Amino acid sequence: MNWYFYILKCRDDSFYCGITNNLKERLKEHNNGEGAKYTKTRVPVKLIYFEEHPDKSSACKREIEVKGWRREKKAVLASRFCSR
């Protein structure tokens, strides 16, 4: 089963990073207020970036890495993805 690392852009223009094994369902959960505590008050959210990983461990490592980045670096990553 593949896992995904993803970045959401929230209503207040903040970013949220997470992992899941079902990207479509997780996005739906976030927008229904059933996702992470952080996003509940910031809906709607928009998927702006994702990466596929072979397992939960590698997705989690990537999440930790990117969560340590400044907002500007996350924005650059997402902009490269959106311009594909």
A tleap script that builds the chain and sets N, CA, C and O, in Angstrom:
source leaprc.protein.ff14SB
mol = sequence {
  NMET ASN TRP TYR PHE TYR ILE LEU LYS CYS
  ARG ASP ASP SER PHE TYR CYS GLY ILE THR
  ASN ASN LEU LYS GLU ARG LEU LYS GLU HIE
  ASN ASN GLY GLU GLY ALA LYS TYR THR LYS
  THR ARG VAL PRO VAL LYS LEU ILE TYR PHE
  GLU GLU HIE PRO ASP LYS SER SER ALA CYS
  LYS ARG GLU ILE GLU VAL LYS GLY TRP ARG
  ARG GLU LYS LYS ALA VAL LEU ALA SER ARG
  PHE CYS SER CARG
}
set mol.1.N position { 0.832 -1.179 0.000 }
set mol.1.CA position { 0.000 0.000 0.000 }
set mol.1.C position { 0.879 1.245 0.000 }
set mol.1.O position { 1.819 1.355 0.787 }
set mol.2.N position { 0.565 2.173 -0.883 }
set mol.2.CA position { 1.324 3.422 -0.960 }
set mol.2.C position { 0.828 4.430 0.065 }
set mol.2.O position { -0.340 4.429 0.455 }
set mol.3.N position { 1.733 5.276 0.482 }
set mol.3.CA position { 1.433 6.360 1.402 }
set mol.3.C position { 1.756 7.669 0.714 }
set mol.3.O position { 2.545 7.708 -0.231 }
set mol.4.N position { 1.151 8.729 1.185 }
set mol.4.CA position { 1.328 10.041 0.587 }
set mol.4.C position { 1.698 11.068 1.651 }
set mol.4.O position { 1.148 11.080 2.752 }
set mol.5.N position { 2.631 11.917 1.293 }
set mol.5.CA position { 2.905 13.128 2.059 }
set mol.5.C position { 2.213 14.242 1.288 }
set mol.5.O position { 2.302 14.293 0.061 }
set mol.6.N position { 1.527 15.132 1.992 }
set mol.6.CA position { 0.793 16.184 1.294 }
set mol.6.C position { 0.882 17.521 2.027 }
set mol.6.O position { 1.164 17.585 3.224 }
set mol.7.N position { 0.631 18.579 1.266 }
set mol.7.CA position { 0.548 19.925 1.832 }
set mol.7.C position { -0.794 20.519 1.421 }
set mol.7.O position { -1.187 20.471 0.256 }
set mol.8.N position { -1.482 21.079 2.408 }
set mol.8.CA position { -2.742 21.772 2.170 }
set mol.8.C position { -2.541 23.267 2.375 }
set mol.8.O position { -1.739 23.690 3.208 }
set mol.9.N position { -3.270 24.052 1.615 }
set mol.9.CA position { -3.340 25.491 1.869 }
set mol.9.C position { -4.693 25.743 2.517 }
set mol.9.O position { -5.735 25.402 1.956 }
set mol.10.N position { -4.669 26.337 3.687 }
set mol.10.CA position { -5.889 26.573 4.460 }
set mol.10.C position { -6.519 27.920 4.106 }
set mol.10.O position { -5.907 28.762 3.450 }
set mol.11.N position { -7.754 28.095 4.557 }
set mol.11.CA position { -8.507 29.323 4.292 }
set mol.11.C position { -7.743 30.577 4.712 }
set mol.11.O position { -7.852 31.616 4.062 }
set mol.12.N position { -6.979 30.484 5.788 }
set mol.12.CA position { -6.221 31.648 6.275 }
set mol.12.C position { -4.835 31.769 5.629 }
set mol.12.O position { -3.987 32.524 6.104 }
set mol.13.N position { -4.615 31.022 4.547 }
set mol.13.CA position { -3.355 31.004 3.785 }
set mol.13.C position { -2.205 30.311 4.504 }
set mol.13.O position { -1.065 30.381 4.044 }
set mol.14.N position { -2.474 29.655 5.605 }
set mol.14.CA position { -1.434 28.858 6.259 }
set mol.14.C position { -1.324 27.514 5.547 }
set mol.14.O position { -2.209 27.129 4.782 }
set mol.15.N position { -0.232 26.811 5.807 }
set mol.15.CA position { -0.016 25.486 5.234 }
set mol.15.C position { -0.153 24.424 6.314 }
set mol.15.O position { 0.177 24.643 7.479 }
set mol.16.N position { -0.646 23.276 5.895 }
set mol.16.CA position { -0.733 22.116 6.788 }
set mol.16.C position { -0.080 20.943 6.071 }
set mol.16.O position { -0.397 20.679 4.911 }
set mol.17.N position { 0.821 20.241 6.735 }
set mol.17.CA position { 1.487 19.065 6.179 }
set mol.17.C position { 0.977 17.818 6.884 }
set mol.17.O position { 0.756 17.825 8.095 }
set mol.18.N position { 0.793 16.747 6.119 }
set mol.18.CA position { 0.338 15.499 6.715 }
set mol.18.C position { 0.680 14.302 5.853 }
set mol.18.O position { 1.269 14.439 4.780 }
set mol.19.N position { 0.300 13.114 6.339 }
set mol.19.CA position { 0.479 11.876 5.578 }
set mol.19.C position { -0.826 11.089 5.615 }
set mol.19.O position { -1.638 11.252 6.525 }
set mol.20.N position { -1.013 10.243 4.620 }
set mol.20.CA position { -2.200 9.401 4.542 }
set mol.20.C position { -1.952 8.266 3.558 }
set mol.20.O position { -1.025 8.318 2.749 }
set mol.21.N position { -2.791 7.242 3.640 }
set mol.21.CA position { -2.736 6.183 2.633 }
set mol.21.C position { -3.921 6.288 1.677 }
set mol.21.O position { -4.074 5.454 0.785 }
set mol.22.N position { -4.759 7.306 1.859 }
set mol.22.CA position { -5.896 7.551 0.968 }
set mol.22.C position { -6.079 9.066 0.838 }
set mol.22.O position { -6.788 9.692 1.626 }
set mol.23.N position { -5.441 9.619 -0.147 }
set mol.23.CA position { -5.391 11.072 -0.308 }
set mol.23.C position { -6.771 11.690 -0.531 }
set mol.23.O position { -7.110 12.702 0.082 }
set mol.24.N position { -7.552 11.086 -1.396 }
set mol.24.CA position { -8.878 11.621 -1.715 }
set mol.24.C position { -9.777 11.655 -0.475 }
set mol.24.O position { -10.445 12.655 -0.212 }
set mol.25.N position { -9.787 10.570 0.271 }
set mol.25.CA position { -10.617 10.475 1.475 }
set mol.25.C position { -10.124 11.434 2.562 }
set mol.25.O position { -10.930 12.054 3.257 }
set mol.26.N position { -8.821 11.553 2.707 }
set mol.26.CA position { -8.267 12.432 3.741 }
set mol.26.C position { -8.597 13.890 3.454 }
set mol.26.O position { -8.923 14.641 4.374 }
set mol.27.N position { -8.518 14.298 2.203 }
set mol.27.CA position { -8.870 15.670 1.833 }
set mol.27.C position { -10.340 15.939 2.153 }
set mol.27.O position { -10.693 17.003 2.661 }
set mol.28.N position { -11.175 14.971 1.853 }
set mol.28.CA position { -12.604 15.076 2.167 }
set mol.28.C position { -12.813 15.236 3.677 }
set mol.28.O position { -13.616 16.060 4.115 }
set mol.29.N position { -12.088 14.446 4.460 }
set mol.29.CA position { -12.183 14.537 5.923 }
set mol.29.C position { -11.782 15.925 6.417 }
set mol.29.O position { -12.464 16.514 7.256 }
set mol.30.N position { -10.678 16.440 5.896 }
set mol.30.CA position { -10.234 17.781 6.298 }
set mol.30.C position { -11.323 18.818 6.009 }
set mol.30.O position { -11.633 19.651 6.861 }
set mol.31.N position { -11.895 18.764 4.817 }
set mol.31.CA position { -12.893 19.763 4.432 }
set mol.31.C position { -14.234 19.587 5.134 }
set mol.31.O position { -15.039 20.518 5.171 }
set mol.32.N position { -14.480 18.410 5.686 }
set mol.32.CA position { -15.705 18.167 6.462 }
set mol.32.C position { -15.502 18.440 7.948 }
set mol.32.O position { -16.400 18.194 8.753 }
set mol.33.N position { -14.324 18.948 8.316 }
set mol.33.CA position { -14.042 19.243 9.713 }
set mol.33.C position { -13.714 18.015 10.539 }
set mol.33.O position { -13.728 18.070 11.769 }
set mol.34.N position { -13.416 16.904 9.871 }
set mol.34.CA position { -13.100 15.648 10.554 }
set mol.34.C position { -11.604 15.349 10.536 }
set mol.34.O position { -11.166 14.313 11.035 }
set mol.35.N position { -10.839 16.244 9.969 }
set mol.35.CA position { -9.401 16.031 9.856 }
set mol.35.C position { -8.676 16.467 11.109 }
set mol.35.O position { -9.204 16.360 12.216 }
set mol.36.N position { -7.493 16.948 10.931 }
set mol.36.CA position { -6.652 17.383 12.049 }
set mol.36.C position { -7.270 18.578 12.766 }
set mol.36.O position { -7.998 19.374 12.172 }
set mol.37.N position { -6.970 18.683 14.029 }
set mol.37.CA position { -7.462 19.792 14.852 }
set mol.37.C position { -7.090 21.141 14.223 }
set mol.37.O position { -7.880 22.085 14.246 }
set mol.38.N position { -5.887 21.217 13.666 }
set mol.38.CA position { -5.405 22.462 13.065 }
set mol.38.C position { -6.302 22.929 11.922 }
set mol.38.O position { -6.595 24.119 11.813 }
set mol.39.N position { -6.740 22.008 11.074 }
set mol.39.CA position { -7.504 22.400 9.887 }
set mol.39.C position { -8.991 22.617 10.159 }
set mol.39.O position { -9.678 23.240 9.349 }
set mol.40.N position { -9.494 22.119 11.272 }
set mol.40.CA position { -10.937 22.219 11.560 }
set mol.40.C position { -11.460 23.647 11.506 }
set mol.40.O position { -12.573 23.880 11.035 }
set mol.41.N position { -10.684 24.589 11.976 }
set mol.41.CA position { -11.121 25.989 11.983 }
set mol.41.C position { -10.597 26.763 10.778 }
set mol.41.O position { -10.741 27.984 10.712 }
set mol.42.N position { -9.997 26.066 9.837 }
set mol.42.CA position { -9.391 26.733 8.687 }
set mol.42.C position { -9.916 26.191 7.360 }
set mol.42.O position { -9.251 26.318 6.332 }
set mol.43.N position { -11.091 25.595 7.375 }
set mol.43.CA position { -11.675 25.065 6.143 }
set mol.43.C position { -12.315 26.198 5.349 }
set mol.43.O position { -12.755 27.180 5.948 }
set mol.44.N position { -12.381 26.098 4.031 }
set mol.44.CA position { -11.940 24.949 3.249 }
set mol.44.C position { -10.421 24.930 3.081 }
set mol.44.O position { -9.745 25.953 3.188 }
set mol.45.N position { -9.921 23.739 2.816 }
set mol.45.CA position { -8.503 23.561 2.525 }
set mol.45.C position { -8.363 23.085 1.086 }
set mol.45.O position { -9.276 22.484 0.519 }
set mol.46.N position { -7.205 23.366 0.512 }
set mol.46.CA position { -6.941 22.991 -0.879 }
set mol.46.C position { -5.637 22.206 -0.935 }
set mol.46.O position { -4.632 22.616 -0.355 }
set mol.47.N position { -5.658 21.086 -1.629 }
set mol.47.CA position { -4.449 20.288 -1.822 }
set mol.47.C position { -3.546 21.014 -2.810 }
set mol.47.O position { -3.937 21.261 -3.951 }
set mol.48.N position { -2.336 21.354 -2.370 }
set mol.48.CA position { -1.423 22.081 -3.264 }
set mol.48.C position { -0.172 21.279 -3.599 }
set mol.48.O position { 0.604 21.673 -4.470 }
set mol.49.N position { 0.030 20.150 -2.909 }
set mol.49.CA position { 1.224 19.343 -3.170 }
set mol.49.C position { 1.037 17.956 -2.580 }
set mol.49.O position { 0.441 17.799 -1.515 }
set mol.50.N position { 1.554 16.946 -3.282 }
set mol.50.CA position { 1.643 15.609 -2.691 }
set mol.50.C position { 2.767 14.818 -3.329 }
set mol.50.O position { 3.167 15.078 -4.464 }
set mol.51.N position { 3.266 13.854 -2.588 }
set mol.51.CA position { 4.281 12.906 -3.052 }
set mol.51.C position { 3.830 11.511 -2.654 }
set mol.51.O position { 3.253 11.314 -1.585 }
set mol.52.N position { 4.095 10.558 -3.510 }
set mol.52.CA position { 3.793 9.159 -3.206 }
set mol.52.C position { 5.030 8.506 -2.590 }
set mol.52.O position { 6.152 8.725 -3.045 }
set mol.53.N position { 4.810 7.701 -1.550 }
set mol.53.CA position { 5.894 6.989 -0.870 }
set mol.53.C position { 5.542 5.512 -0.756 }
set mol.53.O position { 4.365 5.164 -0.667 }
set mol.54.N position { 6.543 4.640 -0.758 }
set mol.54.CA position { 6.278 3.194 -0.726 }
set mol.54.C position { 5.761 2.682 0.618 }
set mol.54.O position { 5.157 1.611 0.687 }
set mol.55.N position { 5.998 3.450 1.686 }
set mol.55.CA position { 5.563 2.990 3.009 }
set mol.55.C position { 5.340 4.179 3.940 }
set mol.55.O position { 5.735 5.306 3.642 }
set mol.56.N position { 4.704 3.902 5.065 }
set mol.56.CA position { 4.374 4.946 6.041 }
set mol.56.C position { 5.629 5.604 6.604 }
set mol.56.O position { 5.658 6.814 6.828 }
set mol.57.N position { 6.654 4.806 6.828 }
set mol.57.CA position { 7.884 5.314 7.417 }
set mol.57.C position { 8.522 6.405 6.560 }
set mol.57.O position { 8.922 7.447 7.081 }
set mol.58.N position { 8.619 6.175 5.259 }
set mol.58.CA position { 9.254 7.179 4.397 }
set mol.58.C position { 8.380 8.423 4.254 }
set mol.58.O position { 8.901 9.534 4.161 }
set mol.59.N position { 7.065 8.252 4.237 }
set mol.59.CA position { 6.159 9.406 4.184 }
set mol.59.C position { 6.290 10.236 5.458 }
set mol.59.O position { 6.288 11.466 5.408 }
set mol.60.N position { 6.403 9.565 6.585 }
set mol.60.CA position { 6.542 10.234 7.881 }
set mol.60.C position { 7.865 11.002 7.963 }
set mol.60.O position { 7.907 12.120 8.478 }
set mol.61.N position { 8.927 10.408 7.462 }
set mol.61.CA position { 10.227 11.086 7.460 }
set mol.61.C position { 10.176 12.361 6.625 }
set mol.61.O position { 10.734 13.389 7.009 }
set mol.62.N position { 9.502 12.283 5.484 }
set mol.62.CA position { 9.371 13.451 4.615 }
set mol.62.C position { 8.517 14.535 5.288 }
set mol.62.O position { 8.821 15.724 5.191 }
set mol.63.N position { 7.458 14.113 5.964 }
set mol.63.CA position { 6.611 15.066 6.686 }
set mol.63.C position { 7.427 15.824 7.735 }
set mol.63.O position { 7.334 17.047 7.833 }
set mol.64.N position { 8.208 15.112 8.500 }
set mol.64.CA position { 9.036 15.734 9.535 }
set mol.64.C position { 10.031 16.712 8.908 }
set mol.64.O position { 10.244 17.811 9.421 }
set mol.65.N position { 10.638 16.296 7.789 }
set mol.65.CA position { 11.593 17.168 7.101 }
set mol.65.C position { 10.932 18.479 6.668 }
set mol.65.O position { 11.426 19.562 6.980 }
set mol.66.N position { 9.822 18.373 5.955 }
set mol.66.CA position { 9.173 19.563 5.398 }
set mol.66.C position { 8.541 20.430 6.483 }
set mol.66.O position { 8.520 21.654 6.355 }
set mol.67.N position { 8.031 19.820 7.539 }
set mol.67.CA position { 7.472 20.614 8.643 }
set mol.67.C position { 8.531 21.507 9.282 }
set mol.67.O position { 8.197 22.524 9.890 }
set mol.68.N position { 9.788 21.141 9.152 }
set mol.68.CA position { 10.879 21.948 9.691 }
set mol.68.C position { 11.282 23.111 8.800 }
set mol.68.O position { 12.086 23.953 9.200 }
set mol.69.N position { 10.733 23.160 7.608 }
set mol.69.CA position { 11.060 24.232 6.670 }
set mol.69.C position { 10.281 25.505 6.988 }
set mol.69.O position { 9.232 25.469 7.631 }
set mol.70.N position { 10.820 26.628 6.524 }
set mol.70.CA position { 10.093 27.901 6.584 }
set mol.70.C position { 8.977 27.882 5.536 }
set mol.70.O position { 9.022 27.116 4.573 }
set mol.71.N position { 8.003 28.719 5.739 }
set mol.71.CA position { 6.852 28.811 4.842 }
set mol.71.C position { 7.282 29.040 3.384 }
set mol.71.O position { 6.727 28.437 2.466 }
set mol.72.N position { 8.270 29.912 3.183 }
set mol.72.CA position { 8.707 30.255 1.831 }
set mol.72.C position { 9.204 29.026 1.071 }
set mol.72.O position { 8.923 28.872 -0.118 }
set mol.73.N position { 9.929 28.168 1.745 }
set mol.73.CA position { 10.462 26.970 1.098 }
set mol.73.C position { 9.329 26.006 0.740 }
set mol.73.O position { 9.367 25.373 -0.315 }
set mol.74.N position { 8.328 25.891 1.607 }
set mol.74.CA position { 7.155 25.055 1.309 }
set mol.74.C position { 6.411 25.610 0.096 }
set mol.74.O position { 5.948 24.853 -0.757 }
set mol.75.N position { 6.300 26.932 0.026 }
set mol.75.CA position { 5.606 27.575 -1.092 }
set mol.75.C position { 6.321 27.310 -2.411 }
set mol.75.O position { 5.671 27.085 -3.432 }
set mol.76.N position { 7.643 27.334 -2.400 }
set mol.76.CA position { 8.417 27.042 -3.613 }
set mol.76.C position { 8.178 25.598 -4.054 }
set mol.76.O position { 7.968 25.339 -5.239 }
set mol.77.N position { 8.207 24.670 -3.120 }
set mol.77.CA position { 7.942 23.263 -3.429 }
set mol.77.C position { 6.564 23.113 -4.057 }
set mol.77.O position { 6.424 22.447 -5.083 }
set mol.78.N position { 5.557 23.717 -3.464 }
set mol.78.CA position { 4.187 23.622 -3.973 }
set mol.78.C position { 4.051 24.283 -5.340 }
set mol.78.O position { 3.330 23.773 -6.197 }
set mol.79.N position { 4.727 25.405 -5.560 }
set mol.79.CA position { 4.611 26.104 -6.843 }
set mol.79.C position { 5.212 25.289 -7.978 }
set mol.79.O position { 4.710 25.328 -9.101 }
set mol.80.N position { 6.264 24.565 -7.703 }
set mol.80.CA position { 6.855 23.691 -8.732 }
set mol.80.C position { 5.894 22.566 -9.079 }
set mol.80.O position { 5.795 22.159 -10.236 }
set mol.81.N position { 5.198 22.072 -8.088 }
set mol.81.CA position { 4.227 20.999 -8.285 }
set mol.81.C position { 3.032 21.499 -9.094 }
set mol.81.O position { 2.575 20.826 -10.018 }
set mol.82.N position { 2.535 22.670 -8.745 }
set mol.82.CA position { 1.345 23.220 -9.404 }
set mol.82.C position { 1.617 23.637 -10.842 }
set mol.82.O position { 0.685 23.720 -11.642 }
set mol.83.N position { 2.868 23.899 -11.183 }
set mol.83.CA position { 3.188 24.339 -12.542 }
set mol.83.C position { 3.476 23.184 -13.492 }
set mol.83.O position { 3.808 23.408 -14.657 }
set mol.84.N position { 3.354 21.961 -13.010 }
set mol.84.CA position { 3.594 20.805 -13.884 }
set mol.84.C position { 2.554 20.707 -14.958 }
set mol.84.O position { 2.602 19.795 -15.783 }
savepdb mol mol.pdb
quit
